[in-house]
Structures are given as C-alpha cells and as structure tokens.
C-alpha cells in the first residue's frame, strides 16, 4: 500500500519505465490542490474568552486558538494560536533564498497585523513565532507543491483509483477517489487491509476480488465500495 501522493508513488518510487506512457501523462497532468501560508504563535496572554476557531472571510484568514481546544498545548495563562491564509506555491522563491525569507517575514507580519484587529496588542505578547509556506509543507510532507488537499478538489479532476497498473500496489493516501476526508481515508485503508488478509488466505488475483464485499462495522456512517 502506498501512502505517498500518487505523483510521488508512480513517477519517483515506481519509476516511469515501469508504466504505460498514457498513464504517466495522466498522472503528470493531475492538478494539485491549493496550499496555504501559516503563522504559529506562542503568546503570554490568556485568550480563553475567544472561540477556538475564527474565520474572517473579509480579510481572508483563519485563526485557530489551539490551546482553547486543548489546554495542554500551552502553559497556564499563555496561548498557542495559528493564523492561516491561502497561498500559491509558485509565488514563493526557492526555500532559503534571501527573497524567500523576506517574503515569509512580510507575510507573517501582515497576518499578525490582521489578527491584531481582533485581538488587541497581539504583537506585544508574542513569545515564540514560526511560519510555514507551501515550500515548508512540501519539505516536511513530501506533498508536491505543498498541496493541503492532495489533488484539486473540483469535480473536473479525475482522481486515481485505489488499484494501480502495478499488480499488488494500491493507493491508500489522500490521492485516491475518496479524497482528503479523514473518514474516507480511514475507511478505504480499513477495506484494503481486509482485502490483503483475504489475499493471504488464498485469493490469487486482484481481479477475482468481490468488489461488493466488505464487512459492515458498528456506527459506520458511510460505505465506500471498492
């Protein structure tokens, strides 16, 4: 089972020489989803009176007060927050370059300035600060272009199926048909596990698997047929 993005799994790990040219072009042509820019702050102020998540559509950012949802994320009297906005991977120079660092700092300051309209004197209470760009997400998650939803989420995007042209290789990541939803990935991974166990029990070919076969579980809210 490949939990890597489909582009990484096919074009880098499997290798193009093992795949049909038409399939390679299909994988290459898949559009990645948008990415984001985020600022992470540790504050010496108490924001327990604020909601855990604030969405400002007018100024285009999300503010998550993480320690309100989980008090263990910050010492008593202090707060951990994240400010996030959409970002385009191609707007950022190479990671580490001076231009990249200047842009990263400028965007962080701009987001803090926006959030300060909601949380007065926010900038005066910053103890720890870090920021992440699409290039940061690409580095730490190996997701091409730092995409936060894997491939484009529009109905025009035909995502890969969990079965692949390589026998016994299956996709179990956010690249496949169910998409980025945690429940969808969990259900598909669970079904793949069961099918692999059945395979060990004597099923010789993936083509002989009963596509309708899966075991219902308690409190399951949706079914993914594979």
Secondary structure as the mmCIF struct_conf table of DSSP 4:
data_model
#
loop_
_struct_conf.conf_type_id
_struct_conf.id
_struct_conf.beg_label_comp_id
_struct_conf.beg_label_asym_id
_struct_conf.beg_label_seq_id
_struct_conf.end_label_comp_id
_struct_conf.end_label_asym_id
_struct_conf.end_label_seq_id
STRN STRN1 UNK A 2 UNK A 2
BEND BEND1 UNK A 4 UNK A 4
HELX_RH_AL_P HELX_RH_AL_P1 UNK A 6 UNK A 7
HELX_RH_PI_P HELX_RH_PI_P1 UNK A 8 UNK A 15
HELX_RH_3T_P HELX_RH_3T_P1 UNK A 16 UNK A 18
BEND BEND2 UNK A 19 UNK A 19
HELX_RH_AL_P HELX_RH_AL_P2 UNK A 21 UNK A 29
HELX_LH_PP_P HELX_LH_PP_P1 UNK A 30 UNK A 31
STRN STRN2 UNK A 32 UNK A 32
HELX_LH_PP_P HELX_LH_PP_P2 UNK A 33 UNK A 34
STRN STRN3 UNK A 35 UNK A 43
BEND BEND3 UNK A 44 UNK A 45
TURN_TY1_P TURN_TY1_P1 UNK A 48 UNK A 49
BEND BEND4 UNK A 50 UNK A 50
BEND BEND5 UNK A 52 UNK A 52
STRN STRN4 UNK A 53 UNK A 56
TURN_TY1_P TURN_TY1_P2 UNK A 57 UNK A 60
STRN STRN5 UNK A 61 UNK A 65
HELX_RH_AL_P HELX_RH_AL_P3 UNK A 66 UNK A 69
HELX_RH_3T_P HELX_RH_3T_P2 UNK A 71 UNK A 73
BEND BEND6 UNK A 74 UNK A 74
TURN_TY1_P TURN_TY1_P3 UNK A 76 UNK A 77
STRN STRN6 UNK A 79 UNK A 87
HELX_RH_3T_P HELX_RH_3T_P3 UNK A 89 UNK A 91
BEND BEND7 UNK A 92 UNK A 92
BEND BEND8 UNK A 94 UNK A 94
TURN_TY1_P TURN_TY1_P4 UNK A 95 UNK A 96
BEND BEND9 UNK A 97 UNK A 97
HELX_RH_AL_P HELX_RH_AL_P4 UNK A 98 UNK A 116
TURN_TY1_P TURN_TY1_P5 UNK A 117 UNK A 118
BEND BEND10 UNK A 119 UNK A 119
TURN_TY1_P TURN_TY1_P6 UNK A 120 UNK A 121
HELX_RH_3T_P HELX_RH_3T_P4 UNK A 122 UNK A 125
STRN STRN7 UNK A 126 UNK A 132
HELX_RH_AL_P HELX_RH_AL_P5 UNK A 134 UNK A 141
HELX_RH_3T_P HELX_RH_3T_P5 UNK A 144 UNK A 146
BEND BEND11 UNK A 148 UNK A 150
STRN STRN8 UNK A 151 UNK A 151
BEND BEND12 UNK A 154 UNK A 154
TURN_TY1_P TURN_TY1_P7 UNK A 155 UNK A 156
HELX_LH_PP_P HELX_LH_PP_P3 UNK A 159 UNK A 159
STRN STRN9 UNK A 160 UNK A 160
HELX_LH_PP_P HELX_LH_PP_P4 UNK A 161 UNK A 161
BEND BEND13 UNK A 162 UNK A 162
STRN STRN10 UNK A 163 UNK A 163
BEND BEND14 UNK A 165 UNK A 166
TURN_TY1_P TURN_TY1_P8 UNK A 167 UNK A 168
STRN STRN11 UNK A 170 UNK A 171
BEND BEND15 UNK A 173 UNK A 173
TURN_TY1_P TURN_TY1_P9 UNK A 174 UNK A 175
STRN STRN12 UNK A 176 UNK A 176
TURN_TY1_P TURN_TY1_P10 UNK A 177 UNK A 180
HELX_RH_AL_P HELX_RH_AL_P6 UNK A 182 UNK A 200
TURN_TY1_P TURN_TY1_P11 UNK A 201 UNK A 202
HELX_RH_3T_P HELX_RH_3T_P6 UNK A 206 UNK A 208
BEND BEND16 UNK A 209 UNK A 209
TURN_TY1_P TURN_TY1_P12 UNK A 211 UNK A 212
TURN_TY1_P TURN_TY1_P13 UNK A 218 UNK A 219
#
